[in-house]
């Protein structure tokens, strides 16, 4: 007798990335700093000609996932219609919005590399979380896309599938995803989110409607911080004025980066590194600068792995190194704006030259001690 095939239950899981934590849900018209992107999406909704595949591209943590989930909240909700101001929005108390708020809407699928931990294949479950395996694409994208919607409603979309950090899709996974993008199931909207669009196949990029996101201005970041600080349980709400100033430095226009820094202790990095860089800029030798940077990176990566099952220490080290490089580059960009053009521009070039080494299997101490030495020589 043939074994009866059981239908897998569609699930929605948001797990923390090595780079950024999960973000709060907001309405599309409440997204801070991306008026142009929001207007593109609103225009598509108003036109009634909704594209089936979207590519949200831009820096890490600036609000791409927040916007994608807000967009999905309108598409999946049959109550979505123009309000008195002409802005399309759903009924905040609708059944769809309650499901979305609780993270249990069966037709919204948020796909991350962390879903490998829930694979049917034990070998996939045991892997370190460094990419999105092809098996995750099959289980969490292709199978849900082929199924009927769990909730039958007269909405603009039957299902929305969001793939976060899409640049981490394995090559085979990109190839099989391409077929779905070429022949999409009716009513299914797929949103790819990436900070490195160049790592996606050109054929994938060409089949998506692109929406570009940028970093937030200081004024927009302050608006976001004010709103976020009032959210119950937010780590930002407990920070003092000095800590908020450091947070703005390390976030560099990225709300997601601000949340990550506040939640993981990275917000303290500027208070440790900035004084050393100031001394370096003044021509004073700072022999422990490289070690200080490497120690912060190592401590952060170890803490991350200790608190996230299945996390890769290698990936955590690389992520921490990227964040340190961002902090250094931001310091010299500010110096460039302040008139220190020659040394600052050469420092930025030096940091750019060293950055690829931070993503290789080289100890952070060697890389950052070499970088510190090169930066100190710029004054000689």
C-alpha positions, 0 to 999 in steps of 0.5 A, a space after each residue: 500500500 502506498 504511503 499517504 503523503 502528509 501535507 506540511 503545515 506552513 509556518 512563519 518563523 523569524 529568527 535573529 540574523 548574525 547581523 541584525 535582530 528581528 524588527 518590530 512591525 509597523 504600518 507601511 505609512 509609518 515606515 521612517 526614512 523611505 518615503 520614495 520606496 513606500 510611494 513606489 509600493 503604494 503606487 503599485 497597490 493603487 494601480 491594481 497591477 501588482 508585480 509578483 516578484 520584488 527586490 528590496 535592495 539597500 544597506 543592512 538594517 535600514 528597514 527593508 524587512 520592516 517595509 516588506 512585512 508592512 507591504 505584506 500586511 496590506 496585500 494579505 488583508 481584504 480590509 485594505 482600502 484608502 483612508 480619508 487621506 487617500 492612504 491605503 491601509 488595512 483595518 488595524 483590528 482585522 483578523 488578518 492584522 491580529 494574525 500578523 501581529 502574533 506572527 502566526 499568519 499561515 500565508 506569510 512566510 519569512 525565510 531566513 538561513 536560520 530555518 535550516 534548524 527546522 529542516 526535515 533533513 538532520 544533516 541540514 539541521 546540524 549545519 552551521 548557519 552561514 547560508 540559505 541551503 537549497 533544501 530550505 528553498 524547497 521546503 520553505 519557498 517552493 512547497 508553500 508557493 505550490 500550495 493553496 492559500 490557507 486563508 481564502 479571502 478577497 485580498 490582493 495577494 493569497 500568499 507572500 513569501 519574503 526571503 531575507 538576506 537573499 544574497 545568502 541563497 546557495 547557487 542551486 537554490 537561486 536556480 530553482 527559485 528562478 523557475 518559480 519567478 518565471 512561472 509564479 503561482 497565481 496570487 503569490 508575491 515573492 519579496 527578496 531582501 538583500 544588501 548585496 544584490 550583485 550576488 544574485 543571478 542577473 536572471 533573478 534580478 531582471 525578473 524582479 521589480 526593484 525598490 532601493 533603500 538608503 540609510 536614514 538621516 540623523 533627523 530620521 534616526 532621532 525620530 526612529 529612536 524616539 518612537 522605538 524608545 517608547 516601545 515596550 521591552 525595547 533595549 533603546 528605552 533604557 539608554 542614557 543621552 551619552 549612550 544614545 549619542 554613541 548609538 547614532 555613531 555606530 548605527 550610521 543611519 541604520 535602525 537595525 544596526 542600532 537595535 543590534 548594538 543596543 541588544 548586544 553591547 556593541 553600543 559601547 564600542 564607540 566609547 572605547 574606540 573613538 578616544 583611541 582614534 582621536 589620540 591617533 589623529 593627534 599624532 600620539 602612538 596607540 600601541 593597543 588599538 589593534 588589540 582593543 578592536 580584536 578583543 571587542 570583536 572576539 568577545 562579541 562573537 563568542 557572546 553571540 554564539 553562546 546565545 544562539 543555537 547553531 550559530 557559526 563562530 566564523 560567521 559571527 567573527 566576520 559580522 563583528 569585523 564588518 561592524 568594526 570596519 563600519 565604525 572606523 570608516 564612519 570616524 574618518 568620513 566625519 573627519 573628512 567632512 571636518 576638513 582633514 581631507 588628506 589623512 582622512 581620505 587615505 585612512 578610508 582607502 586603507 580601511 577599504 584595502 584591509 576590509 576583504 581580509 576581515 572576511 577571510 580565515 585570518 585571526 582578527 588580532 593580526 588583521 586589526 593590528 596591521 590596520 592600526 599600524 597602517 593608520 598610525 603611519 599616515 601621520 608620519 
